[in-house]
């Protein structure tokens, strides 16, 4: 099974690519997929994952097949063969 993960803006810079095709043997949660991706990229982890919450949601809008994950099952959304996950950075200002 394969899923495509697309990186937008600062996340593209942190990952060093605009997309990544991830192959897995079974369906998994979005949370496990993201953890798998950031394990291999420390710069992406620093940019994507909130260090206090250990959660990507404060730093990124996450879409699965065009739907924001808050209307799905959040990080517990199951990702399947052929799914497209898009990570869009959230800008913080002050």
JOZIGI-V435423 format. One record per residue. N is the residue number from 1. PSI is psi in radians with two decimals (NA if undefined). Layout:
n:psi
N:PSI
N:PSI
//
This chain:
n:psi
1:2.55
2:2.44
3:2.61
4:2.24
5:2.15
6:2.37
7:2.30
8:2.55
9:-2.22
10:-0.50
11:-0.53
12:-0.78
13:-0.76
14:-0.63
15:-0.37
16:0.23
17:2.86
18:-0.36
19:2.80
20:2.29
21:2.12
22:2.18
23:2.29
24:2.85
25:-0.35
26:2.89
27:2.59
28:2.91
29:2.75
30:-0.69
31:-0.80
32:-0.67
33:-0.82
34:-0.75
35:-0.70
36:-0.72
37:-0.82
38:-0.35
39:-0.57
40:-0.07
41:1.62
42:-0.65
43:-0.71
44:-0.70
45:-0.78
46:-0.63
47:-0.65
48:-0.77
49:2.18
50:2.13
51:-0.54
52:-0.71
53:-0.26
54:0.80
55:2.38
56:-0.27
57:-0.57
58:-0.37
59:-0.11
60:2.51
61:2.21
62:2.18
63:2.43
64:2.02
65:0.72
66:-0.02
67:2.33
68:2.44
69:-0.30
70:-0.39
71:-0.05
72:-2.28
73:0.56
74:-2.46
75:-0.20
76:0.05
77:2.28
78:2.31
79:2.48
80:3.02
81:2.25
82:-0.12
83:2.64
84:2.16
85:2.26
86:2.26
87:2.00
88:2.14
89:2.55
90:2.27
91:2.32
92:2.39
93:3.08
94:NA
//
